[in-house]
Structures are given as C-alpha cells and as structure tokens.
Amino acid sequence: MADKIIVKELDSVAVRFSGDSGDGMQLAGNMFSTVSATVGNDICTFPDYPADIRAPQGSLTGVSGFQVHIGSNKVYTPGDKCDVLVAMNAAALKTQYKYAKSTACIIIDTDAFKKADLEKAEFKTEDPIAEMGIKNDVIACPITTMVKDCLADSGMDPKAMLKCRNMFALGLVCWLFNRDLNIIAQMLQTKFAKKPGVADANIKVIQAGYDYGANTHASVAHTYKIESKSKTPGRYMDIMGNKATAYGLIAAAEKAGLKLYLGSYPITPATDVLHELSKHKSLGVTTVQCEDEIAGCASAVGASFAGALAVTSTSGPGICLKSEAMNLAVIMELPLVVLDVQRGGPATGLPTKSEQTDLLQCLFGRNGESPMPVIAATSPTDCFDAAYNACKIALEHMTPVVLMTDAFIANGSGAFKLPNLADFPAINPPYVPEDMKGTWTPYMRNAEGSRYWAVPGREGFQHILGGLEKDNKTGAISTNPENHDLMTRLRQEKIDKIQVPDVEVLGDKDDAELLIVGFGGTYGHLHSAMDEMRAAGKKVALAHFKYINPLPKNTAEVLKKYPKVVVAEQNMGQFAGFLRMKIDGFNPYQFNEVKGQPFVVAELVEAFNKL
C-alpha cells in the first residue's frame, strides 16, 4: 500500500474496458465517457465488439472492448493505445494487451483467471502475466468475490450479481481519475427507473470499487485528473454518431415544417437510428420496420411523394437492395435521404467493423445515369450537421441524397454541445406557387433546376409520377430520344449546381510539402497524424472532404497547389480514383487499409514521413 497518493494532472488519457460480450464493457465505457463529457472533457470513443450473437464464455473470439480517449483539449481519435486496460478475464488480457502502452496500468479480475479460464484463453502456464512478458503495473483484485460480498444481503441471485462486475471496475477507474460518482448514480437511476433495486445494487458496487482503490491505493502511487481547458460554454452531452444522426434528421424536419418518416429494416450497424427515431412520435416522427430493405426504401419514396421528409437507413448490403427504389426517386425527382452506415464487406463480411468501401457504390451503383449527391460525416458529433445538411439538399433540390457514415463514427461518441435550432440555415422546399395552377406540369423547374414540388391534396395540382421517362414539358410518358437525353442532362445539371462549402485546408496551408487528403470518418486520425508531423517540424496540411458529390468548387485548386498529395482511405483507393476522374492530371500517392479497424496514427505518420 502506498503511503500517500499524489494527484497528477494529465492533458489526455485513453482507457480500454474489455471482457466477455456479456460483461457490460460497452455500458461501463459509455458511462465513463458520459461522466467525462459532463465535466467538460473532450472525448472520442471506439466500441470494438465481435459479430457473434453470444460467443462461448471466456473464449478469445468473444472479447468485447470499448476504448475512450479523454482530454483537457480537443481529442481527435480514441488513441492508438491505452493508458489503462481493464481486462475482466484471461481472454480479454490475451487479446487486448496489444492495445496497451508499455506504461499502461492493467486492472484484472483474478477470479476470472482460474485454471479453466486460462485454458479457454489458450495460456500454457498458470502465470499469464509472466507468460506474456507483461512488465506493466497490474492491479489484481478479486472483483467477482468482492461484488458477491457487497451484494450478499441484496436478495439478488448469483447470476444477477455477476452482471454488476462491470460497475466495480468502473468504480475503480473513477477513483483512478477522480470522477464524481454522483453523476454516474444519477445515470443509473435513470437507466433503471423501473427497477430501482437494480439501480441501487449497481450504485453500491460502483462505490465499492471506488472505495477499494481509495482504501488500498490499488498498488499505484498516483491518481489523475484531466481538467477541461478549451470548451465553449454551453450544455454538453456524450452522444453516439447514430443518435446524432437521428437528432439531425429530427431537427431538419422541424426546421422544414414537415413530418419525418423513416422506412427501415434492421441491419448492423445502422439499427440504432431506427431505435432512436422510434422514441420520438411526439415530435411528429413515424418509423416503420419493414419486411425487407426494398420495402424500407420504397415506402420512403411513397412518403416523400405524400409530402414528408423521407429517410431510409441501412448499411452496404442494404444499399445493394435499395438501388432500384433509389433510382425511382432519381427519375421521379423526389427528396429522399438514404443513410449508409458502412461496415466491412463484401457480403456479410465484418458486420461489426468499419470500412469506407461503399463510396463507389453510393456514387454509381445504380442502372442508367443516376446522379445523386453524396455527403460523408466526419465524426460522431458531425453526424448531426451532416444529417441536417443532407435533408436540406434533398428537400431544396428535389433529389435523393446519400448520407455516408461508418461503424466507427456511428458507434463511437464525442462531447456534443447542444445546438440552438435557430442558428441553423432555413430549409425551403421548392413548393409549386399557387399562381401556376392550371399551367403547371410535373417537371417544370425553378432557377436552380429543381422540379417544383406539388404535395398531393392541393387542388389543381393533381399529377402522376413513375419510373418511366417523362416528357420535360407535359409530364406524360415519353420514349423520345431527344427528350430522354435532355432529361438525363437536366438531372445531372441539377446536382452539379448544388452549392456546397469549399474544402478547408488545415495546417501549413500556404507552404506544405505534403497535403493529406481523406473523407468521412478518418478525419480525426488524419488530423492527429498531421499534428504529430508538424510538431516534428514537417510542413504538412490536411484537406478533408465531407461533400463528395458534387465536389467543392475549389477542389482542383487545392489538390494541384501542393508538390505531393496522399489520399488516405479505408478501401483500395475509391476516393483517389474518383478524384482522378474529376480532376485532370491529378495523380496522388495513396495510403489504403481495409482492416475493419480505425487507422493507427503512428502507422500513418510513418507512411507519410516516407513521402
């Protein structure tokens, strides 16, 4: 036992919770993230869980992890490696130790390191610490035994008691970082409002974990604090990307004065958007869990025709199935937001992991000339803005829009400053003016090339839309070759005319020797790589794209300004190929990984330094 505990102040720290899929590591990680965000720290999280519905207990394939990076200033990634590793069993230690720094503190539950546990984790000796060559500080405590002792008089059965083990570990981590348990107690009381006994038991166990650290000093000489230094005053919450997407859709519907409709079919990792929106009927949200992906998209097309803000959500395999109905929205020129939360592929692939491999499918994966705006959110909190802007483009330009996120930012979270809806730009759909009654036809257009929207029920504006090509002037079915050529060009010109913000160059924008280019959810890792290289004296800049189609007007100017450009993406070069197609003479270097995991900043820096 240490004689005196010194509190050291840190700028940032990464903590990784790991254990069996049933050990509640995601919940413990989320709670630690939330309490950190609540006190003003910036956060970035990475839930890393297996695809198995329930892998065998104690098995190497069944380990679930949750890493959170908290900082006094802005943090952009969950961290390459963690400063604290919680390993609730032997399998977790074996599979997750590679994510720990050599200086990391490791917390283990010794009750889950018995002979049978070690055999399941394929250890060859009874001393896993020595076998793995671990030199780190290890806090080894009998968590399971202490939880049972703590809840001995609770009336809970042994199985229910074991579900509280994660809260003991959370309490110990909260002690290590001087976190206020009252905030977590309030969270548990809210979560288990209908089961106050469960809430009380978890609160008691968290306090026991905290007290264990405080009373024994848990084999460490320091505890830590991370003071917030850069936050803008306001109300903050820890928000996951999927929830931020749902809130952005609701905000856009409110701003446009429309009902929000979601037609969806459950698919990892997009299902949480359906779950979240289904909670908000009081805000005029209608959700329908359809029988398949095709019906989800087709019902959204119908809702759009009827005058709603229509959305359909899915992942890559669902985009394949929705493509025909998406095309229907293109030729009918109806507003529709198609959410693609990308995951590892092809086929079922890596359903719980993250990639950027759907880009070309979203741009071109439909029959015929089928232009569609594509937006890629850059972080969990940016999912709100990206969803709002996708809705604005869809409604104002009468077009389906693809909103791309990915499993990393959809399941990850960040500190989100609650926005004021009054600060967001207006959304003004091109409703057909009343004075056009009697002369209006379905494909008459405004100055931006958008078709006027006549919502069914308006007297004098009855019309029919469908999948067959229509005459530009009359709206009647037409197979005229010149008309089809004209309509094809008008649909493309409408997309080309959409005004999107210029791509911003960060870092050494005036004299960079290397420009890093990326899109979507890799923003934090590429930004961190740039920061690290600049700190080492390199001249580096970053241009990160949120708007893919149409590209920002200054794209060619930016990409041709620097002597060397590297496009980094989690696919085999889809964005680089698209940029080559759009920018004459552009031939960048490439950094490509398809591992289902986020980039590792150290690997990016090593690769970029060679350039």
Secondary structure as GFF3:
##gff-version 3
##sequence-region A 1 611
A	DSSP	beta_strand	6	9	.	.	.	ID=ss1
A	DSSP	beta_strand	12	20	.	.	.	ID=ss2
A	DSSP	alpha_helix	25	38	.	.	.	ID=ss3
A	DSSP	beta_strand	42	48	.	.	.	ID=ss4
A	DSSP	three_ten_helix	60	62	.	.	.	ID=ss5
A	DSSP	beta_strand	63	71	.	.	.	ID=ss6
A	DSSP	beta_strand	82	87	.	.	.	ID=ss7
A	DSSP	alpha_helix	90	96	.	.	.	ID=ss8
A	DSSP	three_ten_helix	97	99	.	.	.	ID=ss9
A	DSSP	beta_strand	100	109	.	.	.	ID=ss10
A	DSSP	three_ten_helix	110	112	.	.	.	ID=ss11
A	DSSP	alpha_helix	115	120	.	.	.	ID=ss12
A	DSSP	alpha_helix	128	131	.	.	.	ID=ss13
A	DSSP	beta_strand	137	141	.	.	.	ID=ss14
A	DSSP	alpha_helix	143	150	.	.	.	ID=ss15
A	DSSP	alpha_helix	158	162	.	.	.	ID=ss16
A	DSSP	alpha_helix	165	176	.	.	.	ID=ss17
A	DSSP	alpha_helix	181	191	.	.	.	ID=ss18
A	DSSP	alpha_helix	196	216	.	.	.	ID=ss19
A	DSSP	three_ten_helix	217	219	.	.	.	ID=ss20
A	DSSP	beta_strand	222	225	.	.	.	ID=ss21
A	DSSP	beta_strand	236	240	.	.	.	ID=ss22
A	DSSP	alpha_helix	241	256	.	.	.	ID=ss23
A	DSSP	beta_strand	260	264	.	.	.	ID=ss24
A	DSSP	alpha_helix	271	277	.	.	.	ID=ss25
A	DSSP	three_ten_helix	281	283	.	.	.	ID=ss26
A	DSSP	beta_strand	285	289	.	.	.	ID=ss27
A	DSSP	alpha_helix	293	305	.	.	.	ID=ss28
A	DSSP	beta_strand	309	314	.	.	.	ID=ss29
A	DSSP	alpha_helix	316	332	.	.	.	ID=ss30
A	DSSP	beta_strand	336	342	.	.	.	ID=ss31
A	DSSP	alpha_helix	359	364	.	.	.	ID=ss32
A	DSSP	beta_strand	374	376	.	.	.	ID=ss33
A	DSSP	alpha_helix	382	397	.	.	.	ID=ss34
A	DSSP	beta_strand	400	406	.	.	.	ID=ss35
A	DSSP	alpha_helix	407	411	.	.	.	ID=ss36
A	DSSP	beta_strand	413	417	.	.	.	ID=ss37
A	DSSP	three_ten_helix	421	423	.	.	.	ID=ss38
A	DSSP	three_ten_helix	434	436	.	.	.	ID=ss39
A	DSSP	alpha_helix	481	496	.	.	.	ID=ss40
A	DSSP	beta_strand	505	507	.	.	.	ID=ss41
A	DSSP	beta_strand	514	519	.	.	.	ID=ss42
A	DSSP	three_ten_helix	520	522	.	.	.	ID=ss43
A	DSSP	alpha_helix	523	535	.	.	.	ID=ss44
A	DSSP	beta_strand	540	545	.	.	.	ID=ss45
A	DSSP	beta_strand	547	549	.	.	.	ID=ss46
A	DSSP	alpha_helix	555	559	.	.	.	ID=ss47
A	DSSP	beta_strand	564	569	.	.	.	ID=ss48
A	DSSP	alpha_helix	574	582	.	.	.	ID=ss49
A	DSSP	beta_strand	589	592	.	.	.	ID=ss50
A	DSSP	alpha_helix	601	609	.	.	.	ID=ss51
###
